Amino acid sequence: MSSQSGESGVVSHDKANRVIIFDTTLRDGEQSPGATMNADEKIEIAKQLARLGVDVIEAGFPISSEGDFEAVKRIAQEVKGPTIAGLARARAQDIDRCWEAVKHSDKPRIHVFISSSDIHLQHLFKLTREEALAQTREMVAHAKQYCDDIEFSAQDATRSELDYLCQMIQAAVDAGATTVNLPDTVGYTTPNEYENMILTVKAQVKGIENVIISVHCHNDLGMAVANSLTTLRAGARQVECTINGIGERAGNAALEEIVMALNTRGDFFNLWTGVDIGQIQKTSRMVSSFTGIMVQPNKAIVGSNAFAHESGIHQDGMLKERRTYEIMDASAVGAGDTNLVLGKHSGRHAFKKKLQDLGYYLEGEELNRAFFEFKQLCDRKKSVTDRELEALVIDQVQNENKTMFRLEQIQATSGDKSIPTATVKLVAPDGTIVTDSATGDGPVDAVCAAINRITGVHCVLSEFNITAITKGIDSMGEVAIKVSYKGRTVSGHGAHTDIIVASARAYLQAVNRFVEMGEFADESGADPYRRDEFGPLAGTSRAFGR
């Protein structure tokens, strides 16, 4: 019998000990303010999640928007391996729309939810307990006509009256649910309370032994991972989580922390997952770059300091025996020492192979553009690290949309006695090259102002973060920003050895997100960037005229 070995023991690979990893980064994680991703970015993350080895990818909420529907549909069509799930309220139109998106997967799942707490039923759904039970039976049965794999969630389960919660779960099981989820929607419960809930449901619900019990924990009180692990010990066998723990408010249970807890403390949990832990670090970096949500340095498992030691005592211990201060191997999660392999003499084939080793599969023009950027980077740096290659490729993927504005050239000047000025040249959606200049409080502000003048878009830069990718004065810099307009917030990301260029790329990407959403309109109410049905963009000459 095969086994999984952690730092402290061996785990039997019995099926009963298998924990299903349900990743909701693309659904719940995307609900983090400013973390909106486009369809191409979602596809890249979904493919990486498949390489990571998650069991279920919750790809989105198909009825919420046309964009979300198309993203879920594409993931179902293109991503092989994991089950592809879509979320649906306990409403027929939601379920029908969800099925239209996920039916293209080899392993589709419909995830139906309704609330079970009185505070939600009274104020959110305007339903009585009896009406909610009836709706549960009817809608789970409605979903069951489409596919066998049906998950039912009792939203706000941890603030629900326990006997009533058992009645709702019983209704879902009787109607054909194959997984029942008991979420701690607002991060309210404690490990002991959650354990009692799981044990009560197992004791009171008939047929529960034939159904997977799932948990979904939020981190409002900092107990999401602890609560998740406690319920697994109590008999839950699916845990819903996100990469880097991203999500609404304080976020979700972090996938990497749960997986590595089970892996490292096999002697205690005696549970296992199918996750390839060597893919954890690169998945974390991809999600962070695409969402613009930077990982805190002291974040467990994936933070930049997670395997760093500055204390003399720690360093002495590490030199003598790694296990004195590390309970897991950094290289096991993909966080090993940087390898300086590629340089300016490397060819296209070696470059492509290296990217594939890092988890990025580029072809055609996309590969050509990335290789060109790589060669330019090599001219500016003596050596290029794996992390810088990843940043370069992610930046290319995020800024390759030819139907939006593209950055052609930047020139900026600043100083303590001069007025910061920037000249920016953009390629407009119709292919026109437009140049304009502006001043600002600093070079970045001037660049943003110049982009505003060209695009006609005037939004507010609400958050600005700069991170050096590696050590050294010639390191590439990553810029992650958040931009707000009319109450909506989007993120932008850019990478370059010149931090002004990286800032411009990040800001322009954020502006393009608003343009792509059709957010901007002139005084007449017309959207100058609206896509025509048969043409690239409407109102081009007016929008770019000077």
C-alpha positions, 0 to 999 in steps of 0.5 A: 500500500502506498503512503505519504510521508511528512516530516513526522510520520507516514500516512496510509493512502486508504480511500477513507483517509483521502481529503478532497481539495476544492479550490475556490480561488477563481470564485470566492477568491476573486471576490476580494476587492480589486482582485477581478481577473479577465478570462485569459488570466482565469484560464492560466490559473485554472491550468496551474491549479490542474497541475497543482493537483486540486480535485475540484475547481470552482470556476465562477458564478455563471449567472452573475455576468456574461464574462463570468459565464464565458470564463467558466465555460472556457475553463470547462472546455480547456482544463482537464483533470479536476472536476469543474464546478459552477456556483448557483443560487437555489433558483432554476434560472441560476442552475440552468445557466450554471449547467450551460457553462459546466456541461463542457467539462468531462467532470462537471459539478453544480454547486447549489446554495441557500442559507440556513441561518435565521438572520439570513433567511429573514433579512437576505432571502425573505423566506420562512424555514419551511419555504427554504426547506421546500426550495432546497428539495426542489432545486437540488432535484432540479440540478440533479436532472443535469448531472450526478455530481451535485453539491449543496451548501447551507450558507451561514451554517455555523450561525444556524440552529443545529436541528434545523440545519440537520433538517436542511441537510437531510432535504438535500441528501434526500433530493440527491446531493452527493456533497453537502457543505457546512460553511462558516460563511462569516468566520464566526465559529470556533474549532470545538463548536465546528467539530460538534456540528460535524458530529451532530450532522453525522449522527442525525442525517440519514444516508450521510455516510454515502455523502461527502461532508465539506467545509468552507471557512472564512478567516474573520477571527483568524481561525479558518485553517484551524477550523478546517483541520478540526472538521477533517478530524471530525469526519469531513472529507472535502475542504474548500480553500483558496490560494494564498487565502484570498477572499472576501473580508479577511479571506478564506482558509489557505490551501497551501497551509491546509495541504502542508499541515496534512503533509507535515503532520501525517502522524497526527491527522493520518489524512492525505491529498492528491496535491503536488506540493512542488507546485505550491510556490509557483501557483501562489506567485501566479495568483498574486501577480494576476490579482495584484494582491501581494503575499505578506512576507511572513505568510506561512508556506509561501511568504518570502520570509517563510524559509528565511533565517536572520538570527545568528542562533537560527543560522547556526542551527540551520548550518548544522541541521536543517530540521533544527528550525525548519519543519518542512523542506523549502524545495518541496513546495517549490521555494528552493534557491534561485537558479541563474540559468538563462542569459543573453546567449540563450536561444529560443528553444532553451527559453521555451523549455525553461518556461515550461519547467516553470509552468508556462506554455507559450506558443507562436506570437505570444512566445515571440513577444516574451522572448523579445522581452527576455532578450531586452532584459538580458541586455539590462542585467547580467543574469536573469532569475527564475522569478524574474522570468515568471514576472516577465511572462505574467506581465506579457500575458496580462498586457497582450490584449490588442483590442485595448491600449498598448504601451509603446514608449515612455520618457520621464524626468524628475528631480528635487528642483525640476517639475516631474514630466512624462511623455507617453506613447500608446497604441490605440485600439484602432492601431493609431499611435497617440503621444501626449505629455503631462506633469505630476507630483512625481514621475509616476503621477506624471505618467498616469496623468499622461495616460489619462490624457490619451485615453480620456479615462480619469480614475483614482489610484487608491493603492500602490505597491512596489516589490523587488523580485530579487536582491541587487540594484539591477533587480526587476521591480513588480508594481501592483496597484488598485484603481477606483472609478465610480465605486468599483476597484480593479487591480493592475500589475507590471514588471520591469527593471525600470520602476517607472515603466513597471508603474505605467504598465500596471496603471494602463492595465487597470485602465484597460480593465475599466475600458473592457468593462465599458465603464466610461461614458461621455456626457451624452451617455455614450461609451466611447470605447463600446465594442461595435458588433461588427467593428473593433471599437465605436467612437474611435476618432472622437476619443483619440482626436486632439 
